């Protein structure tokens, strides 16, 4: 799952939903939290709101009237841009840092 604030907000809802159905949460479930990635990779920002990250990293404004679908598109674009800049497949030098953050998040799942 990819989401902004997903590790702290979305994942607990999923855990509760599984528990309410007496189902075991999948052990291999992975969380890619753009908030956590941005905090680690861009530590001196004034704002970590998804709209601000999207504007600054992707060069476009996030329109508030777009609702959840716009937030999803912005989140995907932000995680893609962070991976491009900092991941193994990008040209940024801290590639292992991005991968370590993502791996740490996955192990918390």
C-alpha positions in Angstrom: 0.0 0.0 0.0 1.2 3.5 -0.8 -0.2 6.4 1.1 0.5 9.7 2.8 0.5 9.1 6.5 -0.5 5.5 5.7 1.6 3.9 8.4 -0.1 5.9 11.2 -3.5 6.5 9.8 -4.6 3.9 7.1 -2.9 0.8 8.4 -4.6 0.8 11.9 -8.0 0.9 10.0 -7.0 -2.1 8.0 -5.8 -4.0 11.1 -9.1 -3.3 12.9 -11.1 -4.4 9.8 -9.2 -7.7 9.7 -9.6 -8.2 13.4 -13.4 -7.5 13.2 -13.7 -10.3 10.7 -11.5 -12.7 12.8 -9.0 -12.7 10.0 -5.2 -12.7 10.3 -3.5 -9.6 8.8 -1.2 -10.7 5.9 2.4 -11.0 7.1 3.8 -9.8 3.8 1.7 -6.6 3.7 3.9 -3.6 2.8 3.4 0.1 3.5 5.0 2.8 1.5 4.4 6.0 3.5 5.2 9.1 1.5 5.2 11.2 4.7 7.8 9.0 6.4 9.9 9.0 3.2 9.7 12.7 2.9 10.6 13.2 6.6 13.8 11.0 6.1 14.8 12.2 2.7 13.8 15.9 2.9 14.4 16.7 6.6 14.5 20.5 6.4 11.1 21.2 4.9 8.6 23.5 6.5 5.6 21.5 5.3 5.1 17.8 4.6 1.5 18.1 3.4 0.9 16.0 0.3 -0.2 19.1 -1.7 3.0 20.9 -0.8 5.2 17.9 -1.6 3.4 17.4 -4.9 3.8 21.1 -5.8 7.5 21.2 -4.9 8.6 17.8 -6.2 6.3 17.5 -9.3 5.8 21.1 -10.2 2.1 21.1 -10.2 -0.6 22.3 -7.8 -3.0 19.9 -6.1 -6.5 21.1 -6.6 -8.6 20.8 -3.4 -11.7 20.2 -5.5 -10.2 16.9 -6.8 -11.0 15.1 -3.6 -9.6 11.6 -2.8 -8.8 10.7 -6.4 -6.6 13.8 -6.7 -4.9 12.9 -3.4 -4.2 9.4 -4.7 -2.7 10.7 -8.0 -0.5 13.2 -6.0 0.7 10.5 -3.6 1.7 8.2 -6.5 3.5 11.0 -8.2 5.3 12.0 -5.0 6.5 8.5 -4.2 7.6 8.1 -7.8 9.5 11.3 -7.7 11.1 10.4 -4.4 12.2 7.1 -5.8 13.5 8.7 -8.9 15.5 11.2 -6.9 16.7 9.0 -4.1 16.0 5.3 -5.0 18.3 2.8 -6.6 16.8 3.4 -10.0 17.4 7.2 -9.8 20.4 9.4 -10.1 20.3 10.7 -6.5 23.2 9.7 -4.3 21.2 8.6 -1.1 19.6 5.6 -2.9 20.3 3.1 -0.1 18.6 5.5 2.4 15.3 5.5 0.4 15.4 1.7 0.2 16.3 1.3 3.9 13.3 3.5 4.8 11.0 1.5 2.6 12.3 -1.8 3.9 11.9 -0.6 7.5 8.3 0.4 6.8 7.6 -2.9 5.2 8.9 -4.8 8.3 6.6 -2.8 10.5 3.6 -4.1 8.5 
